[in-house]
């Protein structure tokens, strides 16, 4: 009870699908429409997660389409980006992140609300390895700069950038 504790709580659940489709309706077996997700009470949806990219052929362009559909149906989009270990070792992290973000910036001009970017280096998901604080901060700084270039200072201030590679209580 918030009157007792002085803390306000949210009565609405915060949940959403790990992937969403960009079409409102149609014969797209196995996909979840954004309209259905919204009607079920979803508040968030992921797009571009590394496993979707690796195992289901998600591209930078289709990930952006999913993120835009999430936003268009009143939900918050968590847009996942991150590099493979070989890409990091080759010094290509920033090029990979730029390429992953480009279709979102091209499609979402002026749409700043309800976007979050999750930096999830693929090499740190389920491998037991995690990015150091310095590595995560470096990627976040770069992503924030990309948002600033694409959406200006308002976008750079409003877009959340998260880390999501094998987060555990010990490294949170």
C-alpha positions in Angstrom: 0.0 0.0 0.0 1.6 3.2 -1.1 -0.1 5.3 1.6 1.8 3.3 4.2 5.2 3.2 2.6 5.1 6.6 0.8 6.3 4.8 -2.3 4.1 4.8 -5.4 3.8 1.5 -7.3 2.8 0.8 -10.8 -0.3 -1.5 -11.1 0.5 -2.2 -14.8 2.6 -5.2 -15.7 5.8 -4.6 -17.6 6.3 -7.4 -20.1 6.6 -8.1 -23.8 7.7 -10.5 -26.4 11.3 -11.3 -27.3 10.4 -10.6 -30.9 7.6 -8.9 -32.7 6.5 -8.6 -36.4 6.1 -5.4 -38.3 2.7 -6.1 -39.9 -0.5 -5.5 -37.9 -2.3 -8.5 -39.3 -2.0 -11.1 -42.0 -1.0 -14.7 -42.5 2.5 -14.7 -40.9 2.5 -18.0 -39.0 4.9 -18.0 -36.1 5.1 -14.2 -35.8 3.4 -12.0 -33.2 1.7 -8.9 -34.5 2.2 -5.6 -32.7 -1.5 -5.1 -32.5 -2.0 -8.4 -30.7 1.0 -7.8 -28.4 -0.5 -4.4 -27.4 -4.0 -5.9 -26.9 -2.5 -8.5 -24.6 -1.1 -5.7 -22.5 2.6 -5.9 -23.6 4.5 -2.7 -22.8 7.9 -3.6 -24.4 9.2 -5.7 -27.3 12.7 -6.7 -28.2 14.0 -6.5 -31.7 17.4 -7.5 -33.2 18.5 -9.8 -30.4 21.6 -11.8 -31.4 19.9 -15.1 -31.3 17.2 -13.8 -33.6 20.0 -12.6 -35.9 22.0 -15.8 -35.7 19.3 -18.5 -35.8 16.3 -16.8 -37.6 17.9 -14.6 -40.2 17.1 -11.3 -38.5 18.9 -8.5 -40.4 19.6 -4.9 -39.4 16.7 -3.8 -41.6 14.1 -6.3 -40.3 15.2 -5.5 -36.7 14.5 -1.8 -37.4 11.1 -2.6 -38.9 10.2 -4.6 -35.8 11.4 -1.7 -33.5 9.3 0.8 -35.5 6.2 -1.4 -35.4 6.6 -1.7 -31.6 6.8 2.0 -31.3 3.9 2.6 -33.7 1.6 0.4 -31.6 2.4 2.4 -28.4 4.9 0.0 -26.8 8.5 0.6 -25.9 11.2 -0.8 -28.2 14.4 -2.4 -26.9 16.7 -2.5 -29.9 19.5 -5.0 -29.4 23.0 -4.5 -30.9 26.3 -6.1 -30.4 29.4 -7.6 -32.1 30.8 -11.1 -32.4 34.1 -12.0 -30.7 35.9 -12.1 -34.1 34.5 -8.6 -34.9 35.7 -7.2 -31.5 39.1 -8.9 -31.9 39.5 -7.4 -35.4 38.7 -3.9 -34.0 35.4 -3.6 -35.8 33.1 -3.1 -32.9 32.1 0.5 -33.8 31.6 -0.4 -37.5 29.3 -3.3 -36.5 27.3 -1.1 -34.1 27.0 1.7 -36.7 25.7 -0.7 -39.3 23.2 -2.2 -36.9 21.8 1.2 -35.9 21.7 2.8 -39.4 18.3 1.3 -40.5 16.7 2.3 -37.3 17.9 5.9 -37.6 16.8 6.0 -41.3 13.3 4.7 -40.4 12.7 6.5 -37.1 13.4 10.1 -37.9 12.0 12.2 -35.1 10.7 9.3 -33.1 12.6 9.6 -29.9 10.1 8.4 -27.3 10.0 4.8 -26.1 13.3 3.7 -27.6 16.0 1.9 -25.7 19.2 0.4 -27.1 20.6 -2.7 -25.5 24.3 -3.2 -26.1 24.7 -7.0 -25.9 28.0 -8.1 -27.2 27.4 -11.5 -28.7 30.6 -12.9 -27.2 29.3 -12.1 -23.7 25.9 -14.0 -24.0 25.9 -17.4 -22.4 29.7 -17.8 -22.6 30.6 -16.9 -19.1 32.5 -13.9 -20.4 31.3 -10.4 -19.7 32.4 -7.1 -21.0 34.4 -5.0 -18.6 32.9 -1.8 -17.3 35.3 0.1 -19.6 34.3 -2.0 -22.6 30.6 -1.4 -22.0 31.1 2.3 -21.3 33.1 2.6 -24.5 30.3 1.0 -26.5 27.6 3.1 -24.7 29.6 6.3 -25.4 29.8 5.4 -29.1 26.1 4.5 -29.3 25.2 7.8 -27.5 27.3 9.6 -30.1 25.4 7.9 -32.9 22.1 8.8 -31.4 23.3 12.4 -31.1 24.3 12.5 -34.8 20.9 11.0 -35.9 18.4 12.5 -33.5 20.2 15.5 -31.9 20.7 16.4 -28.3 17.0 15.7 -27.4 17.4 12.1 -28.7 20.7 11.7 -27.0 19.2 12.7 -23.7 16.0 10.6 -24.0 17.1 7.3 -25.4 18.2 4.8 -22.8 21.2 2.7 -23.5 21.5 -0.6 -21.5 24.0 -3.4 -21.1 22.7 -6.9 -21.5 25.6 -9.4 -21.9 25.3 -12.2 -19.3 24.3 -9.9 -16.4 24.5 -11.5 -13.0 24.3 -10.1 -9.5 28.0 -10.2 -9.2 28.6 -7.9 -12.2 25.5 -5.8 -12.2 
